[in-house]
Amino acid sequence: MDFNTDAIRGNWNQIKGSFKEKWGKLTDNDLQTFEGNFDSLKGKLQSLYGYSKERASSEIDETLQRLKFKGSEMKAAAADKANATIDSAKDKVDEASRNVRGDDYRH
């Protein structure tokens, strides 16, 4: 899978946390050293977990893809919440405007 290197570096703390959670044998120093260098990470996973090169690559790709999906879900949820807040604010402004004009028809 092809991931944008700048995006990976920009989100490295989140990625690092997910890698640490998935592969607890990786040290903080290991993860700091890798910072987007997945060939080194693959080698480390091979030595720590006995993964084949293909499995290490696949595991990394799956983890990155899951993070990308999670990020998309969080972005969509934030947009939904923002839209709901905007709609609520519009309703309150409309109601206040009707009250000021005196055309509140609710009884």
C-alpha positions in Angstrom: 0.0 0.0 0.0 1.3 3.5 -0.8 1.0 6.0 1.9 2.0 9.7 1.8 5.3 10.1 3.6 4.5 13.6 4.8 1.1 12.5 6.1 2.8 9.6 8.0 5.4 11.9 9.5 2.7 14.4 10.4 0.7 11.8 12.2 3.7 9.8 13.5 2.6 10.0 17.2 -0.8 8.5 16.5 0.8 5.8 14.2 3.5 5.1 16.8 0.9 4.6 19.5 -1.0 2.1 17.3 2.2 0.3 16.5 3.2 0.1 20.2 -0.3 -1.2 21.0 -0.1 -3.9 18.3 3.5 -4.8 18.7 4.3 -4.4 22.4 7.9 -5.7 22.0 8.8 -2.6 20.1 10.5 -0.1 22.3 9.8 3.7 22.3 13.4 4.1 21.0 12.6 1.6 18.1 9.5 3.5 17.2 11.3 6.9 17.3 14.1 5.6 15.1 11.7 4.3 12.4 9.6 7.4 11.9 8.2 6.4 8.6 11.1 4.1 7.6 9.0 0.9 7.1 11.8 -1.2 5.7 13.6 -0.9 9.1 10.3 -1.6 10.9 9.7 -4.7 8.8 13.2 -6.0 9.7 12.5 -5.4 13.4 9.1 -7.2 13.2 10.8 -10.1 11.5 13.4 -10.4 14.3 11.1 -9.8 17.2 8.1 -11.8 16.0 9.5 -14.2 13.4 7.4 -12.7 10.7 8.2 -13.3 7.0 9.0 -10.1 5.1 5.6 -10.4 3.4 3.7 -10.8 6.6 5.6 -7.8 8.2 4.7 -5.7 5.2 1.1 -6.8 5.2 0.7 -6.2 9.0 2.1 -2.7 8.7 -0.2 -1.9 5.7 -3.3 -3.2 7.5 -2.5 -1.1 10.5 -1.9 2.0 8.5 -5.1 1.4 6.5 -7.1 0.9 9.7 -5.8 4.2 11.0 -6.7 5.9 7.8 -10.2 4.5 8.0 -10.5 5.6 11.7 -9.3 9.1 10.7 -12.0 9.3 8.0 -14.7 8.1 10.4 -13.6 10.7 13.0 -13.5 13.4 10.4 -17.1 12.5 9.2 -18.4 12.4 12.8 -16.9 15.9 13.4 -18.4 17.2 10.3 -21.8 15.8 11.3 -21.6 17.4 14.7 -20.5 20.7 13.3 -23.5 20.7 10.8 -25.9 19.8 13.6 -24.5 22.7 15.7 -24.9 25.1 12.8 -28.5 23.9 12.2 -29.3 24.4 15.8 -27.8 27.9 15.8 -29.7 28.8 12.7 -33.0 27.7 14.4 -32.2 29.8 17.4 -31.5 32.8 15.3 -34.7 32.3 13.3 -36.7 32.0 16.5 -35.1 35.1 18.1 -35.8 37.0 14.9 -39.5 36.0 14.9 -39.7 37.0 18.6 -38.2 40.4 17.9 -40.6 40.9 14.9 -43.5 39.7 17.0 -44.5 36.9 14.6 -44.1 34.0 16.9 -47.1 31.9 16.1 -46.5 29.3 18.8 -49.1 29.3 21.5 
